[in-house]
């Protein structure tokens, strides 16, 4: 899977030695720029835009997000709690399946609660009715699967064959629509406008008989709206047309687009040996800190990486170096790179576009320490460490 991001932006001038290692550094100015783009689309199209916490849950930036967007979307009870504690605006919650013991609080915290199947809505009807009888106010939604695959990698495509995500659209009936207030459809992953338009065209005939019967339609996330080459004018017109056709309010839930190119992950070379090629052990672990490198898989862009084939600039700065983490997993390999400095112990480097998904997926497998988290404002140059993790954080996850 090839990354569509990797713009260094102001990080091209950032001194990597200003933070400890490993460390996530998020640029508040770039975050504001992304949010301004999303807010502009929202305002021109007359829709609502929610930030997806599953992609970017750095709650110290919640006040910034609240200045621009209409709220957040969450993936279960704990994210809904986080949203209610730190974020402004609406809360939409979707989970592939809810535990009955969690649902009561989710209904209390959320404005929209979206289910994966009509059968689960019916099984939970007593909980829903009891919550409403207590005066709780929320909408019930259904996630649909439009059954139109557009993704590059099947495991990241909610419309892949036999997907567990969403109710198959060809099974949708008027009786199902009577159970709900709105529909949810999330099918994209790091994609531009055209796959969304094709998906809607495919879904249109199935949904048209129900137009006017639901209050809102949520088109989910995966939209790379803040990427420089995204077709934003076409998106705005599309959203206007969807509202006119359906008579429903439209929501988008970008996650990655909120923090696209807004963060780096800083690391240090710890050791270098030769095993047919130079191999460097670093304090960044693909397994623990960037698991999508292995799961997708993909090759993250490096800050200042030299193109393959360039002549050697400094002694010791030669061909590709294989970078891997400190864990015991043989596959803890990030990739082959030409570093912008000699690959020697102590060298600092950084991977680009690591604010979203990497930060929320980190683990302490093998006792590998978690990166600290820093907030930098490239406009004011104010730099703050908002979180450092200790041995106690590792210990207290265990028993």
C-alpha positions as CSV (number, residue, x, y, z in Angstrom):
1,X,0.0,0.0,0.0
2,X,1.5,3.3,-1.1
3,X,1.2,6.3,1.2
4,X,-0.5,9.3,-0.4
5,X,0.9,11.7,2.1
6,X,4.4,12.7,3.2
7,X,4.6,16.5,2.8
8,X,7.2,17.6,5.4
9,X,5.7,21.1,5.7
10,X,7.3,23.1,8.6
11,X,8.9,19.9,9.9
12,X,11.6,20.5,7.2
13,X,13.0,23.1,9.6
14,X,12.3,21.4,12.9
15,X,15.4,20.4,15.0
16,X,14.8,16.7,15.9
17,X,17.0,17.1,18.9
18,X,14.5,19.4,20.6
19,X,12.5,16.3,21.7
20,X,13.4,13.0,23.3
21,X,13.4,9.8,21.3
22,X,11.2,8.2,20.3
23,X,8.6,10.9,20.2
24,X,5.5,11.9,18.3
25,X,5.5,15.6,17.4
26,X,2.2,17.2,16.2
27,X,2.2,20.6,14.5
28,X,-0.8,22.6,15.8
29,X,-0.5,25.1,12.9
30,X,-0.8,22.3,10.3
31,X,-3.7,20.8,12.3
32,X,-5.5,24.2,12.1
33,X,-4.8,24.4,8.3
34,X,-6.4,20.9,7.8
35,X,-9.4,21.8,9.9
36,X,-9.9,25.1,8.0
37,X,-10.1,23.1,4.8
38,X,-12.7,20.8,6.3
39,X,-14.7,23.7,7.7
40,X,-14.7,25.4,4.3
41,X,-16.1,22.3,2.7
42,X,-18.7,22.0,5.5
43,X,-19.8,25.6,5.1
44,X,-20.0,25.6,1.3
45,X,-21.9,22.3,1.2
46,X,-24.1,23.0,4.3
47,X,-23.2,19.7,6.0
48,X,-21.8,18.6,9.3
49,X,-18.2,17.3,9.8
50,X,-17.1,15.2,12.7
51,X,-13.5,14.2,13.6
52,X,-13.0,10.4,13.9
53,X,-11.3,9.6,17.2
54,X,-10.3,6.2,16.0
55,X,-7.7,7.9,13.8
56,X,-6.6,10.8,16.0
57,X,-7.4,10.8,19.7
58,X,-4.9,13.3,20.9
59,X,-7.3,15.0,23.3
60,X,-5.0,17.8,24.2
61,X,-5.8,19.2,20.7
62,X,-9.6,18.9,21.3
63,X,-10.0,22.7,21.8
64,X,-8.4,23.2,18.4
65,X,-10.7,20.7,16.7
66,X,-13.7,22.2,18.5
67,X,-13.0,25.6,16.9
68,X,-13.7,24.2,13.4
69,X,-15.8,21.0,13.4
70,X,-19.2,20.0,14.6
71,X,-18.1,17.2,17.0
72,X,-16.6,13.8,16.9
73,X,-17.4,10.2,16.0
74,X,-16.4,7.3,18.3
75,X,-16.2,3.5,18.1
76,X,-17.5,2.3,21.4
77,X,-17.9,3.1,25.1
78,X,-14.4,4.3,25.9
79,X,-14.1,6.6,23.0
80,X,-17.6,8.0,23.7
81,X,-16.4,8.7,27.3
82,X,-13.3,10.4,26.0
83,X,-15.4,12.5,23.6
84,X,-17.8,13.5,26.4
85,X,-15.0,14.5,28.7
86,X,-12.8,16.5,26.3
87,X,-14.6,17.4,23.0
88,X,-17.2,19.9,22.1
89,X,-20.2,19.3,19.8
90,X,-22.1,16.2,18.7
91,X,-21.0,12.6,19.4
92,X,-21.8,9.9,17.0
93,X,-21.0,6.3,18.0
94,X,-20.8,3.3,15.7
95,X,-19.6,-0.2,16.8
96,X,-19.8,-3.5,14.8
97,X,-21.6,-5.0,17.8
98,X,-22.5,-3.5,21.2
99,X,-22.3,-5.3,24.5
100,X,-25.7,-4.8,26.2
101,X,-23.9,-3.7,29.4
102,X,-22.2,-0.9,27.5
103,X,-25.2,0.3,25.5
104,X,-27.0,2.2,28.2
105,X,-24.1,4.6,28.8
106,X,-23.4,4.9,25.1
107,X,-27.0,6.0,24.5
108,X,-26.7,8.5,27.3
109,X,-23.4,10.0,25.8
110,X,-24.2,9.9,22.1
111,X,-26.4,12.0,19.8
112,X,-26.4,9.3,17.1
113,X,-25.9,5.6,17.9
114,X,-25.3,3.5,14.8
115,X,-25.9,-0.2,14.6
116,X,-24.4,-2.8,12.2
117,X,-27.5,-4.8,11.7
118,X,-31.3,-4.4,12.1
119,X,-31.3,-7.6,14.1
120,X,-29.2,-6.0,16.8
121,X,-31.4,-2.9,16.9
122,X,-34.4,-5.1,17.6
123,X,-32.6,-7.2,20.2
124,X,-31.6,-3.9,22.0
125,X,-35.1,-2.3,21.7
126,X,-35.8,-2.7,25.4
127,X,-32.6,-0.8,26.3
128,X,-33.3,1.8,23.7
129,X,-36.9,2.3,24.9
130,X,-35.8,2.5,28.6
131,X,-33.2,5.1,27.8
132,X,-35.8,7.2,25.9
133,X,-38.3,6.8,28.8
134,X,-35.7,8.3,31.1
135,X,-35.5,11.4,28.8
136,X,-32.3,10.5,26.9
137,X,-32.3,12.1,23.4
138,X,-30.5,10.3,20.6
139,X,-31.0,9.0,17.1
140,X,-30.7,5.4,16.0
141,X,-28.8,4.7,12.8
142,X,-27.9,1.7,10.6
143,X,-24.6,1.1,8.8
144,X,-25.2,-0.2,5.3
145,X,-22.7,-2.0,3.1
146,X,-23.2,-0.7,-0.5
147,X,-21.3,-3.8,-1.8
148,X,-19.1,-1.8,-4.1
149,X,-15.4,-2.4,-3.4
150,X,-13.0,0.4,-4.3
151,X,-10.1,-0.2,-1.9
152,X,-6.5,-1.0,-2.9
153,X,-6.1,-3.6,-0.1
154,X,-9.1,-5.9,0.7
155,X,-8.5,-6.0,4.5
156,X,-9.0,-2.2,4.5
157,X,-12.0,-2.3,2.3
158,X,-15.3,-2.5,4.2
159,X,-17.0,-3.7,0.9
160,X,-14.7,-6.6,0.4
161,X,-16.5,-10.0,-0.1
162,X,-18.0,-11.3,3.2
163,X,-17.2,-8.1,5.0
164,X,-18.5,-7.9,8.6
165,X,-19.0,-4.2,8.4
166,X,-22.4,-2.9,7.5
167,X,-25.8,-4.4,6.5
168,X,-25.8,-5.5,2.9
169,X,-27.7,-2.9,0.9
170,X,-29.5,-5.4,-1.3
171,X,-31.2,-6.7,1.9
172,X,-32.5,-3.3,3.0
173,X,-36.3,-3.1,3.3
174,X,-38.9,-0.5,4.3
175,X,-39.3,-2.3,7.7
176,X,-35.6,-1.7,8.4
177,X,-35.9,1.9,7.6
178,X,-38.8,2.2,10.0
179,X,-36.4,1.2,12.8
180,X,-34.0,4.1,12.3
181,X,-33.5,7.8,12.0
182,X,-30.5,7.7,9.7
183,X,-28.1,5.7,7.6
184,X,-24.3,5.4,7.8
185,X,-22.0,4.3,4.9
186,X,-18.3,4.2,5.3
187,X,-16.4,2.5,2.4
188,X,-13.2,4.5,1.7
189,X,-9.6,4.4,2.9
190,X,-7.2,7.2,2.0
191,X,-9.1,7.9,-1.2
192,X,-10.2,10.9,-3.3
193,X,-13.6,12.0,-4.6
194,X,-14.1,9.6,-7.5
195,X,-14.5,6.4,-5.5
196,X,-17.1,8.1,-3.3
197,X,-19.1,9.2,-6.4
198,X,-18.9,5.7,-7.9
199,X,-20.1,4.2,-4.6
200,X,-23.0,6.6,-4.3
201,X,-24.0,5.8,-7.9
202,X,-24.0,2.1,-7.1
203,X,-26.0,2.6,-3.9
204,X,-28.5,5.1,-5.3
205,X,-31.0,2.7,-6.8
206,X,-31.2,0.7,-3.6
207,X,-31.7,3.8,-1.5
208,X,-34.0,5.9,-3.7
209,X,-37.2,4.2,-2.6
210,X,-36.4,5.3,1.0
211,X,-35.5,8.9,0.2
212,X,-37.5,11.2,2.5
213,X,-37.8,8.5,5.2
214,X,-34.5,9.1,7.0
215,X,-33.3,12.3,8.7
216,X,-29.6,12.1,7.9
217,X,-27.0,10.1,6.0
218,X,-23.5,9.8,7.3
219,X,-20.9,9.1,4.5
220,X,-18.2,8.1,6.9
221,X,-14.5,8.7,6.5
222,X,-11.6,7.7,4.4
223,X,-11.9,11.0,2.4
224,X,-8.5,12.6,1.8
225,X,-10.1,16.0,1.7
226,X,-7.1,17.9,3.0
227,X,-4.7,16.5,0.5
228,X,-3.6,19.2,-2.0
229,X,-4.9,17.4,-5.0
230,X,-8.3,16.3,-3.6
231,X,-11.2,17.4,-5.8
232,X,-12.9,19.6,-3.2
233,X,-15.2,21.6,-5.5
234,X,-16.6,18.4,-7.0
235,X,-17.1,17.1,-3.4
236,X,-19.1,20.2,-2.4
237,X,-21.4,19.9,-5.4
238,X,-21.8,16.2,-4.8
239,X,-22.8,16.9,-1.2
240,X,-25.3,19.5,-2.3
241,X,-26.8,17.0,-4.7
242,X,-27.1,14.2,-2.1
243,X,-29.0,16.5,0.2
244,X,-31.3,17.6,-2.6
245,X,-32.0,14.0,-3.7
246,X,-32.4,12.5,-0.3
247,X,-34.0,15.3,1.7
248,X,-31.6,14.3,4.5
249,X,-28.8,16.1,6.4
250,X,-25.4,14.9,5.4
251,X,-22.4,14.1,7.7
252,X,-18.8,13.3,7.0
253,X,-16.4,11.7,9.5
254,X,-12.8,12.3,8.3
255,X,-10.2,11.0,10.6
256,X,-6.9,10.9,8.7
257,X,-7.8,14.1,6.9
258,X,-7.9,16.0,10.2
259,X,-4.3,15.2,11.0
260,X,-2.9,14.5,7.5
261,X,0.9,15.4,7.4
262,X,0.4,17.1,10.8
263,X,2.8,14.9,12.8
264,X,6.2,13.1,12.7
265,X,7.7,10.2,14.7
266,X,11.2,11.0,15.8
267,X,13.7,8.1,16.3
268,X,17.3,7.4,16.9
269,X,19.7,4.8,15.4
270,X,21.0,2.6,18.2
271,X,23.3,0.2,16.4
272,X,24.4,-0.7,12.8
273,X,25.8,-3.9,11.4
274,X,26.3,-5.5,8.0
275,X,24.3,-8.6,6.9
276,X,24.6,-8.3,3.2
277,X,23.5,-4.7,3.5
278,X,23.7,-2.2,6.4
279,X,21.1,-3.0,9.0
280,X,20.3,-0.4,11.7
281,X,18.5,-1.1,15.0
282,X,16.4,2.0,16.0
283,X,14.3,2.9,19.0
284,X,11.2,3.0,16.7
285,X,9.4,-0.3,16.4
286,X,7.2,-1.0,13.4
287,X,5.4,-3.6,15.6
288,X,4.9,-1.3,18.6
289,X,4.8,2.2,17.2
290,X,3.7,1.9,13.5
291,X,1.8,-1.4,13.2
292,X,0.2,-0.4,9.8
293,X,3.7,-0.7,8.3
294,X,3.3,-4.5,8.9
295,X,-0.5,-4.8,8.7
296,X,-1.2,-2.7,5.5
297,X,1.7,-3.1,4.6
298,X,3.2,0.2,3.6
299,X,6.5,2.2,3.6
300,X,6.3,5.4,5.6
301,X,8.0,8.5,4.1
302,X,11.1,9.8,5.9
303,X,11.9,13.4,6.6
304,X,14.7,14.5,4.2
305,X,15.2,11.0,2.7
306,X,17.7,10.9,-0.1
307,X,16.5,9.5,-3.4
308,X,18.0,6.1,-4.3
309,X,21.0,6.5,-6.6
310,X,22.1,10.0,-5.5
311,X,25.9,10.3,-5.1
312,X,27.4,10.0,-1.6
313,X,27.5,13.4,0.1
314,X,29.4,12.6,3.3
315,X,31.6,9.7,4.3
316,X,29.5,6.9,5.7
317,X,26.4,8.2,3.9
318,X,26.0,5.6,1.2
319,X,23.3,3.3,-0.1
320,X,20.2,1.9,1.5
321,X,20.1,1.0,5.1
322,X,17.5,-1.4,6.5
323,X,15.8,0.1,9.5
324,X,14.2,-2.1,12.2
325,X,13.0,-1.9,15.7
326,X,14.4,-3.1,19.0
327,X,11.8,-5.9,19.6
328,X,12.4,-9.6,19.3
329,X,10.0,-10.0,16.4
330,X,12.0,-10.9,13.3
331,X,9.5,-9.0,11.2
332,X,9.9,-5.8,13.1
333,X,11.3,-4.1,10.0
334,X,10.3,-0.6,8.9
335,X,12.0,-0.6,5.4
336,X,15.0,0.3,3.4
337,X,16.0,4.0,3.4
338,X,18.8,6.4,2.5
339,X,19.1,8.6,5.5
340,X,19.8,12.3,5.1
341,X,22.8,11.8,7.5
342,X,25.3,9.1,8.1
343,X,23.7,6.0,9.5
344,X,25.6,5.8,12.7
345,X,24.6,5.2,16.3
346,X,23.0,8.4,17.7
347,X,21.7,9.7,14.4
348,X,18.3,11.3,14.6
349,X,15.6,10.8,11.9
350,X,11.9,11.1,11.6
351,X,9.0,9.5,9.7
352,X,6.4,11.7,8.2
353,X,2.6,11.7,8.5
354,X,2.5,9.8,11.8
355,X,-0.1,11.8,13.8
356,X,-3.0,9.7,12.7
357,X,-3.5,5.9,13.4
358,X,0.1,5.3,14.5
359,X,-0.3,7.2,17.8
360,X,-3.6,5.4,18.6
361,X,-2.3,2.0,17.8
362,X,0.9,1.9,19.9
363,X,1.6,-1.0,22.2
364,X,4.3,-1.9,24.8
365,X,4.9,-5.4,23.4
366,X,8.2,-6.8,24.5
367,X,8.5,-3.9,27.0
368,X,9.3,-1.5,24.2
369,X,8.7,2.1,25.6
370,X,6.0,4.2,24.1
371,X,7.0,7.4,22.3
372,X,6.4,10.6,24.2
373,X,3.9,13.0,22.7
374,X,4.7,16.7,21.9
375,X,2.7,19.6,20.5
376,X,4.5,22.1,18.5
377,X,3.1,25.2,16.8
378,X,5.2,26.0,13.8
379,X,3.8,29.5,13.6
380,X,4.9,30.5,17.1
381,X,7.6,27.8,17.6
382,X,6.1,27.0,21.0
383,X,6.9,23.4,21.8
384,X,5.3,21.4,24.7
385,X,5.7,17.9,25.9
386,X,2.1,16.8,26.7
387,X,2.8,13.2,27.7
388,X,5.7,11.0,28.7
389,X,5.2,7.3,29.4
390,X,7.0,5.5,32.1
391,X,7.7,1.9,33.3
392,X,4.5,2.2,35.4
393,X,2.4,2.7,32.3
394,X,3.8,-0.7,31.0
395,X,3.4,-2.4,34.4
396,X,-0.1,-1.3,35.0
397,X,-1.4,-2.7,31.8
398,X,-0.4,-6.2,33.1
399,X,-1.2,-8.1,36.3
